[in-house]
């Protein structure tokens, strides 16, 4: 039995040595291949850089020769764009924003997005909902419940919170809060306040205009109209009228 166990251990030791040898060879071969690939990539990159430098030098010589000829003939050198010499050199191309496809797309957008935005805003002002009594009183509630007051109410127990609300709000304001966000539907106070804010947003009589113009955020709020800057809008505007959205943007 001991002889068999010794033989098994000997075979396992030989296998471990063989596995270590195989792993070592794999590491050596892989390292050589990586080095060879890295060397080839460096050589290719060096050739490309040398080619680009040669093309730049050639373009510079052509430009200098052209300027010399124009100076000798008396023609102004500024009449010839510098980029023309570079565009004739192989390997150089105009940037993407100057391609014909990009310019055609821009022209299509400019022609089809040429809308009467001022007219749409005037129509939105005519369509905007009138502020109802619930909205007006609920806005007064949210003005009273600032961040510090709201934080204190959240930390209170339900009974203490109801007592504090009855002291802070009038009966009309409590009724408006109950109508917009009933306690039965929103037992959690934070959820109830979120529902009240959502009601104010959906019934807001102010028309909100989102524009891609950065100067829009500096525009003062007018009667019934608020302009906001939206960096995701590249062309056009987006109108918010009550709970509806009129999207004329791209």
C-alpha positions as CSV (number, residue, x, y, z in Angstrom):
1,X,0.0,0.0,0.0
2,X,2.8,2.4,0.9
3,X,4.5,1.5,-2.4
4,X,1.3,2.4,-4.4
5,X,1.0,5.7,-2.4
6,X,4.6,6.6,-3.1
7,X,4.2,5.8,-6.8
8,X,1.1,8.1,-7.0
9,X,2.9,10.9,-5.2
10,X,5.8,10.5,-7.6
11,X,3.5,10.6,-10.7
12,X,1.8,13.7,-9.3
13,X,5.2,15.4,-8.7
14,X,6.3,14.6,-12.3
15,X,3.0,16.0,-13.6
16,X,3.4,19.2,-11.6
17,X,6.9,19.6,-12.9
18,X,5.7,19.0,-16.4
19,X,2.9,21.6,-16.0
20,X,5.3,24.2,-14.7
21,X,7.6,23.6,-17.7
22,X,4.6,24.0,-20.1
23,X,3.4,27.2,-18.4
24,X,6.9,28.6,-18.5
25,X,7.2,27.9,-22.2
26,X,3.8,29.4,-22.9
27,X,4.8,32.6,-21.0
28,X,8.1,32.8,-22.9
29,X,6.4,32.3,-26.3
30,X,3.7,34.8,-25.5
31,X,6.2,37.4,-24.4
32,X,8.1,37.0,-27.7
33,X,5.0,37.4,-29.7
34,X,3.9,40.5,-27.8
35,X,7.4,42.0,-28.3
36,X,7.4,41.2,-32.0
37,X,3.9,42.7,-32.4
38,X,4.8,45.8,-30.5
39,X,8.0,46.2,-32.6
40,X,6.0,45.9,-35.9
41,X,3.4,48.4,-34.7
42,X,6.2,50.9,-33.8
43,X,7.8,50.5,-37.2
44,X,4.5,51.0,-38.9
45,X,3.8,54.1,-36.9
46,X,7.2,55.4,-37.5
47,X,6.8,55.0,-41.3
48,X,3.4,56.8,-41.1
49,X,4.9,59.7,-39.1
50,X,7.8,60.0,-41.6
51,X,5.4,60.0,-44.5
52,X,3.3,62.7,-42.9
53,X,6.4,64.8,-42.2
54,X,7.5,64.4,-45.8
55,X,4.1,65.5,-47.1
56,X,4.1,68.5,-44.8
57,X,7.6,69.4,-46.0
58,X,6.5,69.1,-49.6
59,X,3.4,71.2,-49.0
60,X,5.6,73.8,-47.3
61,X,8.0,73.9,-50.3
62,X,5.1,74.2,-52.7
63,X,3.6,77.0,-50.7
64,X,6.9,78.9,-50.5
65,X,7.4,78.4,-54.2
66,X,3.9,79.7,-54.9
67,X,4.4,82.8,-52.7
68,X,7.8,83.5,-54.3
69,X,6.2,83.3,-57.8
70,X,3.3,85.5,-56.8
71,X,5.6,88.0,-55.2
72,X,7.8,88.1,-58.3
73,X,4.7,88.7,-60.5
74,X,3.3,91.3,-58.2
75,X,0.1,89.4,-57.3
76,X,-1.0,89.5,-53.7
77,X,-0.2,86.3,-51.9
78,X,-3.2,86.6,-49.6
79,X,-5.5,85.8,-52.5
80,X,-4.5,82.2,-52.4
81,X,-5.8,80.3,-49.3
82,X,-3.1,78.4,-47.4
83,X,-5.3,75.3,-47.1
84,X,-5.3,74.9,-50.8
85,X,-1.7,73.7,-50.9
86,X,-2.4,71.2,-48.1
87,X,-5.6,69.9,-49.6
88,X,-3.6,68.8,-52.7
89,X,-1.2,66.7,-50.7
90,X,-2.2,63.0,-50.4
91,X,-3.3,62.0,-47.0
92,X,-4.9,65.4,-46.1
93,X,-8.6,66.0,-46.2
94,X,-11.0,68.7,-45.0
95,X,-12.5,68.4,-41.5
96,X,-15.8,66.6,-41.2
97,X,-17.8,69.8,-40.6
98,X,-16.8,71.0,-44.1
99,X,-17.9,67.9,-45.9
100,X,-20.7,68.3,-48.5
101,X,-22.9,65.8,-46.7
102,X,-22.7,67.8,-43.4
103,X,-23.4,71.1,-45.2
104,X,-26.4,69.6,-47.0
105,X,-27.8,68.3,-43.7
106,X,-27.3,71.7,-42.1
107,X,-29.1,73.4,-45.0
108,X,-32.0,70.9,-44.7
109,X,-32.3,71.5,-41.0
110,X,-32.1,75.3,-41.4
111,X,-34.7,75.4,-44.1
112,X,-37.2,73.1,-42.4
113,X,-36.7,74.4,-38.9
114,X,-37.4,78.0,-40.0
115,X,-40.7,78.3,-38.0
116,X,-42.6,81.2,-36.4
117,X,-41.5,80.5,-32.8
118,X,-42.9,83.8,-31.6
119,X,-46.3,82.9,-33.0
120,X,-46.2,79.5,-31.3
121,X,-45.3,81.2,-28.0
122,X,-48.2,83.7,-28.4
123,X,-50.6,80.8,-29.1
124,X,-49.3,78.9,-26.0
125,X,-49.9,82.0,-23.9
126,X,-53.5,82.0,-25.1
127,X,-53.9,78.3,-24.4
128,X,-52.3,78.3,-20.9
129,X,-54.6,77.3,-18.1
130,X,-56.0,79.8,-15.7
131,X,-54.6,79.4,-12.1
132,X,-57.4,77.7,-10.1
133,X,-58.0,78.2,-6.5
134,X,-56.4,74.9,-5.5
135,X,-53.2,75.8,-7.4
136,X,-53.0,79.3,-5.9
137,X,-53.5,78.0,-2.3
138,X,-51.2,75.1,-2.8
139,X,-48.4,77.4,-4.1
140,X,-48.8,79.4,-0.8
141,X,-48.4,76.1,1.1
142,X,-45.1,75.3,-0.7
143,X,-43.9,78.8,-0.1
144,X,-44.4,78.4,3.6
145,X,-42.8,75.0,3.8
146,X,-39.2,75.8,3.0
147,X,-36.4,73.3,3.2
148,X,-35.8,73.7,6.9
149,X,-39.5,73.6,7.8
150,X,-40.0,70.5,5.5
151,X,-37.0,68.8,7.1
152,X,-38.4,69.3,10.6
153,X,-41.8,68.0,9.6
154,X,-40.4,64.9,8.1
155,X,-38.6,64.1,11.5
156,X,-41.9,64.5,13.4
157,X,-44.4,61.8,14.3
158,X,-47.7,61.7,12.5
159,X,-49.6,63.3,15.3
160,X,-47.1,66.0,15.9
161,X,-46.8,66.7,12.2
162,X,-50.6,67.2,11.8
163,X,-50.6,69.6,14.7
164,X,-47.7,71.6,13.2
165,X,-49.4,71.8,9.8
166,X,-52.6,73.1,11.4
167,X,-50.5,75.9,13.0
168,X,-48.6,76.7,9.9
169,X,-51.4,76.5,7.3
170,X,-54.8,78.0,7.1
171,X,-57.9,75.8,6.7
172,X,-58.1,76.7,3.0
173,X,-54.5,75.8,2.4
174,X,-55.0,72.5,4.3
175,X,-58.0,71.7,2.1
176,X,-56.1,72.5,-1.0
177,X,-53.2,70.2,0.1
178,X,-55.8,67.5,0.9
179,X,-57.4,67.9,-2.6
180,X,-54.1,67.8,-4.5
181,X,-52.5,65.1,-2.4
182,X,-54.9,63.2,-0.1
183,X,-53.5,61.5,3.0
184,X,-55.2,58.3,2.1
185,X,-53.3,58.0,-1.1
186,X,-50.1,59.4,0.2
187,X,-49.6,58.3,3.8
188,X,-45.9,59.0,3.6
189,X,-45.3,62.8,4.1
190,X,-42.4,63.0,1.6
191,X,-44.5,61.3,-1.0
192,X,-47.4,63.6,-0.3
193,X,-45.2,66.6,-0.8
194,X,-43.9,65.2,-4.1
195,X,-47.5,64.7,-5.3
196,X,-48.2,68.4,-4.3
197,X,-45.2,69.6,-6.3
198,X,-46.3,67.5,-9.3
199,X,-49.8,69.0,-9.1
200,X,-48.3,72.5,-9.2
201,X,-46.1,71.6,-12.2
202,X,-49.0,70.1,-14.2
203,X,-51.3,73.0,-13.5
204,X,-48.7,75.8,-13.7
205,X,-50.3,78.7,-15.6
206,X,-46.9,79.9,-16.6
207,X,-45.7,78.8,-20.1
208,X,-42.2,77.4,-19.9
209,X,-40.0,77.7,-23.0
210,X,-36.9,75.5,-23.3
211,X,-34.3,77.0,-25.7
212,X,-30.8,76.0,-26.8
213,X,-29.6,79.6,-26.7
214,X,-27.3,80.0,-23.7
215,X,-28.5,83.6,-23.3
216,X,-32.0,82.3,-22.6
217,X,-31.1,81.6,-18.9
218,X,-30.3,85.3,-18.4
219,X,-33.7,86.5,-19.8
220,X,-35.9,87.9,-17.1
221,X,-39.3,86.1,-16.5
222,X,-42.2,87.9,-18.1
223,X,-45.9,87.8,-17.2
224,X,-46.9,84.2,-17.8
225,X,-43.7,83.2,-19.6
226,X,-40.5,81.6,-18.4
227,X,-37.5,80.9,-20.7
228,X,-35.0,78.2,-19.7
229,X,-31.7,77.1,-21.2
230,X,-31.5,73.4,-22.3
231,X,-28.0,72.4,-23.7
232,X,-29.5,69.3,-25.4
233,X,-31.6,71.5,-27.8
234,X,-29.6,72.4,-30.9
235,X,-32.4,74.0,-32.9
236,X,-35.9,75.2,-32.2
237,X,-37.8,75.4,-28.9
238,X,-39.8,73.2,-26.6
239,X,-43.0,74.6,-25.0
240,X,-44.6,73.4,-21.8
241,X,-48.2,74.4,-21.4
242,X,-49.8,73.0,-18.3
243,X,-49.5,69.2,-18.5
244,X,-48.8,69.3,-22.3
245,X,-45.6,69.6,-24.2
246,X,-45.2,71.1,-27.7
247,X,-41.9,70.0,-29.1
248,X,-40.5,72.1,-32.0
249,X,-36.9,71.2,-31.2
250,X,-34.1,69.1,-32.6
